[in-house]
Amino acid sequence: MTAVDRESILLYAWAELSYEDIAAATNAPIGTVRSRINRARRKLRAHLNITLSDKETDHGRPATAPRNA
């Protein structure tokens, strides 16, 4: 895990900052912050040998979104 990935996940998990606040604190676009946190989560899961259930995705949302009628 890179230092910027580590910094982003720590600001999110320990400092409880929003993605927007992390983007402002690190002077990075919000999309970059999301990528860093996603990458850090994947690496942590792999290191801890955690697998996702069938109903989860990497970003923690259901695999399929409900469709509007």
C-alpha positions in Angstrom: 0.0 0.0 0.0 1.4 3.4 -0.9 1.7 6.2 1.6 -1.1 8.3 0.0 -3.4 5.2 0.0 -2.6 4.7 3.7 -3.2 8.4 4.5 -6.5 8.4 2.7 -7.9 5.3 4.4 -6.7 6.5 7.8 -8.3 9.9 7.4 -11.5 8.1 6.4 -11.5 5.4 9.1 -9.8 7.1 12.1 -10.4 10.8 11.6 -13.9 10.0 10.2 -13.5 12.6 7.4 -15.8 12.5 4.4 -14.4 12.0 0.9 -14.8 15.7 0.3 -12.9 16.6 3.4 -10.1 14.2 2.6 -9.9 15.7 -0.9 -9.5 19.1 0.6 -7.0 18.0 3.2 -4.8 16.2 0.7 -5.4 18.7 -2.2 -6.5 15.8 -4.5 -9.6 15.4 -6.6 -12.5 13.5 -5.0 -12.2 10.8 -7.6 -8.6 10.2 -6.7 -9.6 10.0 -3.0 -12.2 7.3 -3.9 -9.7 5.4 -5.9 -7.1 5.5 -3.1 -9.6 4.3 -0.5 -10.9 1.5 -2.8 -7.3 0.4 -3.5 -6.4 0.4 0.2 -9.6 -1.6 1.1 -8.8 -4.2 -1.6 -5.2 -4.6 -0.3 -6.4 -4.8 3.3 -8.9 -7.5 2.4 -6.3 -9.5 0.5 -3.8 -9.2 3.4 -6.4 -10.3 5.9 -7.7 -13.0 3.6 -11.3 -11.6 3.6 -13.7 -12.5 0.8 -16.8 -10.5 -0.1 -20.2 -12.2 0.1 -22.2 -12.7 -3.1 -24.3 -9.6 -2.3 -21.3 -7.2 -1.8 -19.0 -5.4 -4.2 -15.7 -3.7 -3.6 -17.4 -0.4 -2.8 -19.8 -2.0 -0.2 -22.9 -1.4 -2.2 -25.3 -4.1 -3.4 -24.1 -5.8 -6.6 -27.1 -4.5 -8.5 -28.9 -1.2 -8.0 -32.7 -1.3 -8.0 -34.2 0.1 -11.2 -36.8 2.8 -11.2 -40.1 1.8 -12.9 
